[in-house]
Every structure is written in structure tokens, then in C-alpha cells.
Amino acid sequence: MRKFWILLAALLAAMAAVFGVLQDFDKAFVLAAAGAVSWFLSYRVQMRQLVESSDKHKGADLDSTDEDS
């Protein structure tokens, strides 16, 4: 899912650049803002995966300490 948001962000940034060159600044701004949102969503997905894997790892550590006692 993260790659989807990154690709979408890059596509929107490229489209914003094209509209900027064509001096259609309203559309360029909207596309650039949407690209920034897509980039933040990719970062959110990455952090969510990191936290979930960390929680699973901590859960495994807690289970192994329970077995030792």
C-alpha cells in the first residue's frame, strides 16, 4: 500500500509541475497539495507497519519471559 501512495504522490507532483509550467497555478496548487497528502499517507502506512511489527515483537518477548518462570 505504501508504494501506491508514493507513486500517486510522484504522479501528482509531476502533474502539478506541468500545470505550473502552463501557468495554471490554481490546478498546480491543488495537485501539489494532493501530492503532499499522498506522501503523508505513505509515511503513515510505513509508521503503522513499524508499530505493528514492534508490538508483535514485544508480545513475543513477553510470551517467552512467561515461559521461563
Legacy VTK file of the C-alpha trace (Angstrom):
# vtk DataFile Version 3.0
C-alpha trace
ASCII
DATASET POLYDATA
POINTS 69 float
0.000 0.000 0.000
2.909 2.311 0.739
4.197 2.079 -2.828
0.783 3.077 -4.137
0.813 6.308 -2.115
4.408 7.086 -3.145
3.610 6.551 -6.833
0.474 8.658 -6.537
2.438 11.440 -4.834
5.051 11.397 -7.605
2.387 11.427 -10.304
0.553 14.326 -8.695
3.809 16.261 -8.273
4.641 15.768 -11.946
1.173 16.900 -12.966
1.490 19.934 -10.694
4.793 20.803 -12.363
3.180 20.577 -15.796
0.337 22.858 -14.783
2.852 25.224 -13.186
4.751 25.471 -16.465
1.461 26.086 -18.260
0.804 28.850 -15.697
-2.418 27.308 -14.434
-1.472 27.912 -10.831
-4.819 27.019 -9.282
-4.690 23.466 -10.652
-0.981 23.217 -9.876
-1.615 24.143 -6.244
-4.454 21.643 -5.839
-2.389 18.837 -7.382
0.663 19.700 -5.290
-1.451 19.711 -2.118
-2.966 16.340 -3.054
0.551 15.016 -3.694
1.662 16.172 -0.255
-1.320 14.422 1.319
-0.445 11.235 -0.570
3.125 11.427 0.686
1.939 11.831 4.278
-0.375 8.852 3.843
2.559 6.737 2.649
4.500 7.809 5.731
1.501 6.932 7.919
1.291 3.449 6.394
5.021 2.959 6.981
4.775 4.017 10.634
1.699 1.844 11.224
3.573 -1.203 9.868
6.571 -0.375 12.044
4.451 -0.061 15.179
2.559 -3.286 14.455
5.771 -5.232 13.930
7.218 -3.718 17.101
4.108 -4.671 19.066
4.280 -8.243 17.743
7.938 -8.430 18.683
7.249 -7.129 22.191
4.391 -9.596 22.529
6.721 -12.440 21.607
9.232 -11.226 24.190
6.551 -11.151 26.874
5.420 -14.668 25.969
8.972 -16.013 26.183
9.545 -14.464 29.639
6.318 -16.079 30.881
7.569 -19.489 29.753
10.890 -19.041 31.625
9.215 -18.661 35.026
LINES 1 70
69 0 1 2 3 4 5 6 7 8 9 10 11 12 13 14 15 16 17 18 19 20 21 22 23 24 25 26 27 28 29 30 31 32 33 34 35 36 37 38 39 40 41 42 43 44 45 46 47 48 49 50 51 52 53 54 55 56 57 58 59 60 61 62 63 64 65 66 67 68
